[in-house]
Amino acid sequence: MAVGTGAGALNATKPVTNNDLMEAIQLPGLKPLNGSGLLDLTANVVSFELCTVGGAGYTEVVDDIIIEIVDAVVGSNIDVHVGITGAESAFFNGVSGAGRIPAADATAGKLFSILRGNLPNSATWNTANTAALRTFGPGSTVSGQTGATAVRMFIDEAGGENSAGSCRVWIRTHYTDVNFGSGL
């Protein structure tokens, strides 16, 4: 009987190696597990740490930001800025109003996603400069992003006018390279 065919235990034709389990060859994933905790959209200006990217020698690219409105926003607009600490709007190339979700659109259960194209004013997401700003780890060309870096979400709910609202956020990433350093 040929190897790997017939009844009984599977006879592998190739031994499984550590490289077969590398994240670099896995499909893109969502961070953090089960989305971020419930984020309050009623505080005037709040910053939340969502996840860490570019750690353990992996070059990691942020592909998408997905925002799920859990409790409807009651009040004004919310401005959502996502990026690294101190440069939360960097992913949107500093475009004014990027990521602004009108309160009228922020109803419970609604999903906003850059890749779906329904996160307002996020058209600069794929420009060359922004692509560099979304790359973390050893392969990054941006100073301060060559190691493990926290991705943060900064919310400005337009002057403290919102009386209700909460959301969860996911970050979709993929690995492009792995570099554990010399000797490994």
C-alpha positions in Angstrom: 0.0 0.0 0.0 1.3 3.5 -0.9 2.4 5.8 1.9 -0.4 8.0 3.2 -3.2 6.0 1.6 -5.7 3.4 2.7 -7.3 2.7 6.1 -5.5 3.1 9.4 -3.2 5.7 10.8 -2.0 8.4 8.4 1.6 7.8 7.3 3.0 11.3 6.7 5.1 11.6 3.5 7.1 14.4 5.0 8.1 15.0 8.6 6.6 18.0 10.3 9.3 20.6 11.0 9.3 23.8 13.1 9.1 25.8 9.8 5.7 24.2 9.1 4.4 25.9 12.3 5.8 29.4 11.6 3.4 32.3 11.8 5.0 33.8 8.7 3.3 31.1 6.5 -0.1 31.2 8.3 -3.1 33.2 7.2 -3.6 36.7 8.5 -5.1 36.8 12.0 -7.2 39.1 14.2 -5.8 40.7 17.4 -6.6 40.8 20.2 -8.4 37.6 20.9 -12.2 38.2 20.9 -11.5 41.9 20.1 -10.6 44.5 22.6 -12.7 44.9 25.7 -15.7 47.2 25.6 -14.3 50.7 24.8 -16.3 53.6 26.2 -17.2 56.1 23.4 -18.5 58.7 25.9 -15.3 59.9 27.4 -14.1 63.1 25.8 -10.5 62.0 24.9 -9.4 58.4 25.7 -6.5 56.3 24.5 -6.7 52.5 24.6 -3.9 49.9 23.9 -5.3 47.4 21.5 -2.4 44.9 20.9 1.3 44.5 20.3 2.8 44.0 16.8 6.3 43.3 15.5 7.5 41.2 18.4 9.6 38.1 18.6 11.6 38.9 15.4 8.6 39.0 13.1 7.9 41.8 10.6 4.2 42.4 10.9 1.9 44.5 8.8 -1.5 45.9 10.0 -4.0 45.1 7.2 -7.3 46.3 8.6 -9.0 47.9 11.5 -12.4 46.6 12.3 -14.7 48.5 14.7 -17.9 46.9 16.0 -20.4 49.3 17.6 -21.8 47.4 20.6 -23.9 50.1 22.2 -25.2 52.8 19.8 -23.6 56.2 20.0 -26.0 58.9 21.3 -24.7 62.4 20.7 -22.1 63.7 18.3 -19.5 62.2 16.0 -16.6 60.1 17.2 -13.1 60.5 15.7 -11.2 57.2 15.8 -7.4 57.4 15.4 -5.4 54.2 15.4 -1.6 54.0 15.4 1.4 53.9 17.6 1.7 55.9 20.9 1.9 59.6 20.2 1.0 59.2 16.5 -2.4 57.6 16.6 -3.5 59.2 13.4 -0.4 58.1 11.5 -2.2 55.2 9.8 -4.5 57.7 8.1 -1.6 59.9 7.0 -2.7 62.7 9.2 -5.9 63.3 7.1 -8.3 65.5 9.1 -11.5 63.6 9.9 -10.0 60.3 9.0 -11.9 57.5 10.8 -14.7 59.9 11.8 -17.8 57.9 12.4 -21.0 60.0 12.4 -23.2 59.2 15.5 -26.1 58.6 13.2 -24.2 55.7 11.6 -22.9 54.3 14.8 -25.9 52.0 15.6 -25.6 48.9 17.7 -24.2 45.9 15.7 -22.8 47.9 12.9 -19.3 47.1 11.7 -16.8 49.5 10.2 -13.7 48.3 8.4 -11.1 49.9 6.3 -10.9 47.0 3.8 -14.7 47.0 3.5 -14.4 50.7 2.7 -17.0 51.9 5.1 -14.7 53.5 7.7 -15.1 57.1 6.6 -12.2 59.1 5.2 -9.7 56.2 5.3 -8.8 56.4 1.6 -5.1 57.1 2.4 -4.7 53.7 4.0 -2.8 52.1 1.1 -0.6 55.0 0.1 3.1 54.3 0.2 3.8 56.4 3.3 1.0 54.8 5.2 2.0 51.3 4.2 5.4 52.0 5.8 3.7 53.3 8.9 1.7 50.1 9.2 4.8 47.8 9.2 6.4 46.8 12.5 9.3 44.6 13.6 12.8 44.1 12.1 11.7 44.8 8.6 10.2 48.2 9.3 11.9 51.3 7.8 10.3 53.7 10.3 12.3 54.7 13.4 10.7 53.4 16.6 8.8 50.6 14.9 11.6 48.0 14.5 10.7 46.1 17.7 7.5 45.1 19.5 5.2 48.1 19.3 1.9 48.8 20.9 -1.0 49.7 18.6 -3.3 52.2 20.3 -6.7 53.6 19.5 -7.4 57.2 20.4 -11.0 58.3 20.6 -12.1 62.0 20.5 -15.9 62.1 20.8 -16.2 65.7 19.6 -16.4 67.8 22.7 -17.9 65.5 25.3 -21.3 65.5 23.8 -21.9 61.7 23.7 -24.1 60.3 26.4 -23.9 56.6 25.3 -21.8 54.3 23.1 -19.3 51.5 23.2 -17.3 49.5 20.7 -14.9 46.6 20.2 -11.9 46.8 17.9 -9.9 44.2 16.0 -6.7 44.6 14.2 -6.0 42.3 11.2 -2.4 41.6 10.6 -0.1 39.4 8.6 3.6 38.5 8.8 6.0 39.2 6.0 9.3 38.1 7.4 11.0 36.6 10.3 14.5 37.5 11.6 15.6 36.0 14.9 19.1 37.6 14.6 22.5 36.1 14.0 23.2 32.6 15.3 19.7 31.3 15.2 
